[in-house]
Amino acid sequence: MNQKITEANIAIKHLLDSTIFNNDISPSMKYFQETSYRFHFLLAFMYLVLKGKELTQEDTIQAVPGNIASRATRVTELKKAVKAGFIIEKVSQKDKRSRLYKPSKDMFDDFIEMTEIVFPNNL
C-alpha cells in the first residue's frame, strides 16, 4: 500500500474508533450517531453554534440540506432531540412566536470532548 492510502486508512480507523465504534461515548453523542442524518445534523448544528449564531427553528432545520432529509423529517428529528434533552428550546425574547435552539450544557461539553478525541492535535 502506498503511504497516502496507509495514512488515510489510519485516519479513518481513528475516526471510527473515536466515534461510532466507541462503547464509552457519551449518551448525547451516541444519540446523534444512531443515524447518518443525526450525525450530519450534529456536525452542522454544532458548526453554527460554535460560530456564535442564535438559531431559530428555521435556521436549525436548514443546517441540514433538503436533499438529505425532508422538512418534516428535519423538524421531527429536532423535536426528538429537544424531547431527549440534548437540545434546549426557548421562546425568543424578540418575537414570542419564534423558538430558539441551543445544545444542552452536557451535549456541548460532550461534543467538545469528542472533537478533542478525534482531532487531538488540531484544536
C-alpha positions in Angstrom: 0.0 0.0 0.0 1.3 3.4 -0.8 1.9 6.0 2.1 -1.2 8.1 1.4 -3.5 5.1 1.4 -1.9 3.9 4.7 -2.3 7.3 6.3 -5.9 7.6 5.1 -6.7 4.1 6.5 -5.2 5.0 9.9 -7.2 8.3 10.0 -10.4 6.5 9.1 -9.8 3.8 11.8 -9.1 6.5 14.4 -12.3 8.4 13.4 -14.4 5.3 13.7 -12.8 4.1 16.9 -13.3 7.6 18.4 -17.0 7.8 17.4 -19.3 5.1 16.3 -17.2 2.1 17.5 -16.5 3.8 20.8 -18.5 2.0 23.5 -17.7 4.6 26.1 -19.0 7.6 24.2 -21.4 9.9 26.0 -25.2 9.3 25.7 -25.7 12.6 23.7 -23.0 11.7 21.1 -24.3 8.1 20.9 -27.8 9.5 20.2 -26.6 11.7 17.4 -24.6 8.8 15.9 -27.6 6.4 15.7 -28.4 7.5 12.2 -26.4 9.2 9.4 -29.0 12.0 9.4 -28.5 12.7 13.1 -24.7 12.7 12.8 -24.9 15.1 9.8 -27.3 17.3 11.9 -24.9 17.2 14.9 -22.0 18.5 12.8 -24.0 21.1 11.0 -25.8 22.3 14.1 -22.7 22.5 16.3 -20.8 24.3 13.5 -23.4 27.1 13.6 -23.5 27.1 17.4 -19.7 27.4 17.6 -19.8 30.4 15.3 -22.0 32.1 17.9 -25.2 32.2 15.9 -28.5 32.4 17.6 -30.6 29.6 15.9 -34.3 29.7 15.2 -36.2 26.6 14.2 -35.8 27.5 10.6 -32.0 28.1 10.9 -31.7 24.8 12.8 -33.5 22.6 10.3 -31.9 24.4 7.4 -28.5 23.4 8.8 -29.1 20.1 7.0 -29.7 20.4 3.3 -33.1 19.4 1.9 -31.6 16.7 -0.3 -30.5 14.8 2.8 -33.9 14.8 4.6 -37.4 16.2 4.1 -38.5 19.2 6.0 -40.9 17.0 8.0 -38.0 14.7 9.0 -35.8 17.6 10.0 -38.5 19.1 12.2 -39.3 15.7 13.7 -35.7 14.9 14.5 -35.2 18.4 16.1 -38.2 17.8 18.3 -36.9 14.4 19.3 -33.6 15.9 20.3 -35.4 18.5 22.3 -37.5 15.8 24.0 -34.4 13.8 24.7 -32.9 16.8 26.5 -29.9 17.2 24.2 -31.2 20.4 22.6 -32.7 23.3 24.6 -35.7 25.1 23.1 -36.7 28.5 24.4 -39.1 31.3 23.3 -37.4 34.2 21.7 -37.5 37.5 23.7 -37.7 39.5 20.5 -40.6 37.5 18.9 -42.7 35.4 21.2 -43.8 33.2 18.2 -40.3 32.2 17.5 -38.3 29.4 19.2 -34.5 29.4 19.7 -32.4 26.3 19.9 -29.0 25.6 21.6 -27.3 22.5 22.8 -27.7 21.5 26.4 -24.6 22.0 28.5 -23.9 18.3 28.6 -24.3 18.0 24.8 -22.0 20.9 24.2 -19.3 19.5 26.6 -19.7 16.1 25.1 -19.2 17.4 21.6 -16.1 19.4 22.6 -14.7 16.2 24.2 -15.4 14.1 21.1 -13.7 16.7 18.9 -10.7 16.6 21.2 -10.5 12.8 20.9 -11.0 12.8 17.1 -8.6 15.7 16.5 -6.2 15.7 19.4 -3.5 17.9 17.8 -5.7 20.2 15.7 -7.6 22.2 18.3 
